[in-house]
Structure formats: C-alpha cells, structure tokens
Amino acid sequence: MFGRRHATLWGSPVVRETVAGAKFSFGVASFFQINVETLELIAQRFVERVVLVSDAAIRDAQRRLWSALRIVAEPGGAAALAALTSGGPRQTGKVTPVTPRAVGILVEDSHDPLGARSFVEHFVTANTPLPVTRTEERFGTIVQNQESVRIQVYEQAGSAPSAEVEHNRLVLDGELTQIPPLPAGSVIRVTVRIAIDGRLTVLAHEPTSGRELVLEAFVEGVVDDADTQRLTRLVGLTSVRG
C-alpha cells in the first residue's frame, strides 16, 4: 500500500511489517506509528463513532457488496459496511478485542438412529468481547465402558455460524485418555477460554478420575495488545453521538 512515493516523502524506506488478518489493507504498523499524531488530529476533528469489527464481519461485507452490487472490495473498502451490519460492540474511550469467528467442539449426535451425524456446538460466538470463558457439562460419553474421548475444536469458516461440520475449520485435535471404563452418558466437562491476546485454551475434564486434556492455539484476527493500546488512545479522543 505504501510504496516508493511514500518512501521518497519520508526520506527513508517505509518498512512493511507483518500484519495478520484483514487489517493489512488499512496500512502497515510502521506507517501507523509515524502518523499517529496526524491520526489523533483527524480523530478529534472528524470521527464521531468508532466500531471495532472482526475479520469475519469484513469478509461478510465483501460478499454482500459483490452479491448485491457486483463490487469487488478489498477488506479496507468493506470495513464501513461491516461496521453497519455486524452489530458489534460500540465503545467510547476504549477498544475491546472481540472474537473474529465462532469457536466450538465437534459433537456426535446421540439421537441419530444411524449414529452417523456429527455437528459443531459453538461455545463462543463471533464478536464476543475478550477475554471470555465458557464451560459446559452437558456433553458425555456415548459408548459403554468408554476409556477415551476425542476432542476436536472447530472455528467458524464462513461469514455466518453453522453447526454443519463442512462450514467450520478444524483448529485443534486431541484425545483424553486413561479414563476409567465409564457407562454411556458419563459427563465430560469442557471449558473453552479465549484470552485478550487471542490465545485459545480448551480443557476437557473427566470428574471421577480427575483426568484432563488441555489444548492450546492462537485465534487469528484478534487485535493484539499493542494495537489495542494504540486504538484505545485514538478512540479516547472521540465521542459517541445519538
């Protein structure tokens, strides 16, 4: 986005740093640092409201622009529409990181007579403020004398959440082993935790034996702490009207 002309203006190379997610189209971090004073002046004079949107909301806005108007928009060009349609949290003086996509686990449908149906049960929905922790105790074993439980963690792959496995993306896979032979329907407690920096932790706990399985990964698209501090500084200069 910022090439030779900008380097000439600044009198030195403008370094392109790695920026994850759709936010790359809004400018690189080094350029943001150079222009923070200018951005503060713009925020004070022109910005009335700040809405933080996720990568998923931006991708959905891109699809809307294409399907309705046949406009191909880069992420930055679709951000305003994403803010209008996503319904995300609106803040005054503070930026709150949110989950970019729904996160859940794969569940075998015990009510399916053929025993063939699986679906994704989302614990955390998209645009949930971080940090967040969700615990469920309504999942359990499905086979008599079961001695292990496989835990597969999925995240929303499309623009809208769906329980269908093909509409989600596998991000973590592990197995809780060495549990005592359990009757069918024995509870397995599952906790999903997403930290403010995007660290995803999934804990599976079998109460009778105390056996636990811990899986960890990072959720791509969460605004990191440095970005949060910079954005909070800018948002603190604005006020919400209406």
C-alpha positions as CSV (number, residue, x, y, z in Angstrom):
1,M,0.0,0.0,0.0
2,F,2.8,2.4,0.8
3,G,5.5,2.2,-1.9
4,R,8.3,4.2,-3.4
5,R,6.4,7.6,-3.4
6,H,5.9,7.4,0.4
7,A,9.5,6.4,1.0
8,T,10.6,9.4,-1.0
9,L,8.3,11.7,1.0
10,W,9.7,10.4,4.3
11,G,13.3,10.5,3.1
12,S,13.9,6.8,4.1
13,P,12.4,3.4,3.3
14,V,9.0,2.7,4.8
15,V,9.3,-0.8,6.3
16,R,6.4,-3.2,5.7
17,E,5.9,-5.2,8.8
18,T,3.9,-8.4,9.1
19,V,0.2,-7.6,9.9
20,A,-2.2,-10.5,10.3
21,G,-5.8,-10.6,9.1
22,A,-7.8,-8.2,7.1
23,K,-6.4,-5.2,8.8
24,F,-3.3,-5.3,6.4
25,S,-5.3,-3.2,4.0
26,F,-5.6,-0.3,6.4
27,G,-1.8,0.3,6.4
28,V,1.3,-1.1,7.9
29,A,2.3,-0.8,11.6
30,S,5.4,1.3,11.0
31,F,3.5,3.9,8.9
32,F,0.8,4.0,11.6
33,Q,3.5,4.9,14.2
34,I,4.9,7.7,12.0
35,N,1.5,9.2,11.5
36,V,-0.1,8.7,15.0
37,E,-0.2,12.5,15.7
38,T,-1.9,13.1,12.4
39,L,-4.4,10.4,13.2
40,E,-5.1,11.9,16.6
41,L,-5.9,15.3,14.9
42,I,-8.2,13.6,12.4
43,A,-10.0,11.7,15.2
44,Q,-10.6,14.9,17.2
45,R,-12.0,16.8,14.3
46,F,-13.9,14.3,12.2
47,V,-14.6,11.0,14.0
48,E,-17.9,10.7,15.8
49,R,-18.1,6.9,16.4
50,V,-15.7,4.0,16.4
51,V,-16.9,0.4,15.8
52,L,-14.5,-2.5,16.1
53,V,-15.3,-5.2,13.6
54,S,-13.8,-8.7,13.1
55,D,-12.2,-10.2,10.0
56,A,-15.3,-12.4,9.6
57,A,-17.6,-9.3,9.5
58,I,-15.4,-7.7,6.9
59,R,-15.4,-10.8,4.8
60,D,-19.2,-10.9,5.0
61,A,-19.4,-7.3,4.0
62,Q,-17.2,-8.0,0.9
63,R,-19.6,-10.8,-0.1
64,R,-22.6,-8.5,0.4
65,L,-21.0,-5.9,-1.9
66,W,-20.3,-8.5,-4.5
67,S,-23.7,-10.3,-4.4
68,A,-25.8,-7.1,-4.3
69,L,-23.7,-4.6,-6.4
70,R,-21.1,-6.7,-8.1
71,I,-18.4,-4.6,-6.4
72,V,-15.1,-6.3,-5.6
73,A,-13.9,-4.5,-2.5
74,E,-10.6,-5.0,-0.5
75,P,-11.0,-5.5,3.2
76,G,-10.4,-1.8,4.0
77,G,-13.1,-0.8,1.5
78,A,-15.7,-3.1,3.1
79,A,-14.9,-2.1,6.7
80,A,-17.6,0.7,6.9
81,L,-20.3,-1.7,5.7
82,A,-19.1,-4.3,8.1
83,A,-19.5,-1.8,11.0
84,L,-23.1,-1.0,9.9
85,T,-24.2,-4.6,9.6
86,S,-22.2,-6.6,12.1
87,G,-23.8,-5.3,15.3
88,G,-20.5,-5.5,17.2
89,P,-19.9,-3.7,20.4
90,R,-19.5,0.1,20.2
91,Q,-17.1,1.7,22.6
92,T,-16.4,5.2,23.9
93,G,-12.8,5.8,25.1
94,K,-11.9,2.1,25.0
95,V,-11.3,-0.6,22.3
96,T,-12.3,-4.1,23.3
97,P,-10.9,-7.0,21.3
98,V,-13.5,-9.5,20.1
99,T,-13.6,-13.0,18.7
100,P,-13.4,-12.8,14.9
101,R,-15.2,-16.2,14.5
102,A,-17.4,-18.6,16.5
103,V,-15.5,-21.4,18.3
104,G,-16.8,-24.8,19.4
105,I,-16.3,-28.5,19.5
106,L,-17.4,-31.5,17.4
107,V,-20.3,-33.4,18.9
108,E,-21.5,-36.9,17.9
109,D,-25.3,-36.8,17.7
110,S,-26.5,-39.5,20.2
111,H,-30.1,-39.0,18.9
112,D,-29.2,-40.1,15.4
113,P,-30.5,-43.6,15.0
114,L,-27.8,-44.4,12.5
115,G,-25.1,-42.9,14.7
116,A,-23.6,-41.1,11.7
117,R,-24.4,-37.5,12.3
118,S,-21.9,-35.1,13.8
119,F,-22.2,-31.3,14.3
120,V,-20.3,-28.4,15.8
121,E,-21.5,-26.9,19.0
122,H,-20.3,-23.3,19.3
123,F,-19.3,-22.2,22.8
124,V,-18.3,-18.7,21.8
125,T,-20.0,-16.7,19.1
126,A,-18.3,-14.1,16.7
127,N,-17.9,-10.6,18.1
128,T,-17.8,-11.8,21.7
129,P,-15.7,-9.3,23.8
130,L,-12.5,-10.8,25.2
131,P,-11.4,-12.3,27.5
132,V,-14.2,-14.9,27.6
133,T,-14.7,-18.3,29.3
134,R,-17.4,-20.8,28.6
135,T,-17.9,-24.2,30.5
136,E,-20.4,-26.9,29.5
137,E,-21.3,-30.1,31.4
138,R,-23.9,-31.4,29.0
139,F,-21.5,-33.5,26.9
140,G,-20.6,-37.1,27.7
141,T,-19.5,-40.5,26.6
142,I,-21.6,-42.4,24.0
143,V,-20.3,-45.9,24.3
144,Q,-20.5,-48.3,27.2
145,N,-17.1,-48.7,29.0
146,Q,-15.6,-45.9,27.0
147,E,-11.9,-45.3,28.1
148,S,-11.0,-42.3,25.9
149,V,-12.7,-39.2,24.4
150,R,-11.5,-37.4,21.3
151,I,-11.8,-33.6,21.5
152,Q,-11.9,-31.7,18.2
153,V,-12.1,-27.9,18.2
154,Y,-13.5,-26.0,15.2
155,E,-13.9,-22.4,14.3
156,Q,-16.5,-20.8,12.0
157,A,-15.2,-20.9,8.4
158,G,-17.9,-18.9,6.6
159,S,-19.5,-15.5,7.1
160,A,-22.3,-16.9,9.3
161,P,-22.1,-19.5,12.1
162,S,-23.3,-23.0,11.2
163,A,-23.4,-26.3,13.0
164,E,-22.6,-28.2,9.8
165,V,-19.0,-29.6,10.0
166,E,-18.2,-28.6,6.5
167,H,-18.9,-25.0,7.3
168,N,-16.3,-25.0,10.1
169,R,-12.5,-25.3,10.2
170,L,-10.6,-27.8,12.4
171,V,-8.1,-25.9,14.6
172,L,-7.3,-28.3,17.5
173,D,-7.4,-32.1,17.8
174,G,-6.6,-34.2,20.9
175,E,-7.6,-37.2,23.0
176,L,-8.4,-37.5,26.7
177,T,-7.1,-41.0,27.6
178,Q,-6.6,-43.3,30.5
179,I,-10.0,-42.6,32.0
180,P,-11.8,-45.5,33.8
181,P,-14.3,-47.5,31.9
182,L,-17.4,-45.3,32.0
183,P,-21.0,-46.0,31.3
184,A,-22.6,-44.3,28.3
185,G,-23.7,-40.8,29.1
186,S,-20.9,-40.1,31.7
187,V,-20.2,-36.3,31.8
188,I,-17.1,-34.8,30.3
189,R,-16.7,-31.2,31.4
190,V,-15.5,-28.9,28.5
191,T,-14.2,-25.4,29.0
192,V,-13.3,-23.0,26.2
193,R,-11.3,-19.9,27.1
194,I,-10.1,-17.2,24.8
195,A,-7.6,-14.6,26.3
196,I,-7.4,-11.0,25.3
197,D,-4.4,-11.7,23.1
198,G,-6.3,-14.4,21.2
199,R,-4.9,-17.4,23.0
200,L,-7.4,-20.3,22.7
201,T,-7.4,-22.8,25.5
202,V,-9.7,-25.9,25.6
203,L,-9.9,-28.0,28.7
204,A,-11.6,-31.4,28.8
205,H,-12.1,-32.8,32.4
206,E,-13.4,-36.2,33.5
207,P,-14.8,-35.7,37.0
208,T,-14.5,-39.2,38.5
209,S,-10.8,-39.7,37.7
210,G,-9.7,-36.1,37.5
211,R,-8.0,-36.7,34.1
212,E,-7.7,-33.6,32.0
213,L,-6.7,-32.7,28.5
214,V,-5.5,-29.2,27.6
215,L,-5.3,-27.9,24.0
216,E,-4.0,-24.5,23.0
217,A,-3.7,-22.4,19.9
218,F,-4.0,-18.8,18.8
219,V,-7.1,-17.3,17.1
220,E,-6.0,-15.4,14.1
221,G,-7.6,-12.0,13.6
222,V,-7.8,-10.8,17.3
223,V,-6.4,-7.3,17.8
224,D,-3.2,-7.7,19.8
225,D,-2.3,-5.7,22.9
226,A,-0.1,-3.2,21.1
227,D,-2.9,-2.5,18.6
228,T,-5.4,-2.3,21.4
229,Q,-3.4,0.4,23.2
230,R,-3.0,2.5,20.0
231,L,-6.6,2.2,19.1
232,T,-7.8,3.0,22.6
233,R,-5.6,6.1,22.5
234,L,-7.4,7.2,19.3
235,V,-10.9,6.2,20.4
236,G,-10.4,8.2,23.7
237,L,-10.3,11.3,21.6
238,T,-13.8,10.7,20.1
239,S,-17.3,10.8,21.5
240,V,-20.4,8.9,20.5
241,R,-23.4,10.9,19.4
242,G,-27.0,9.9,19.1
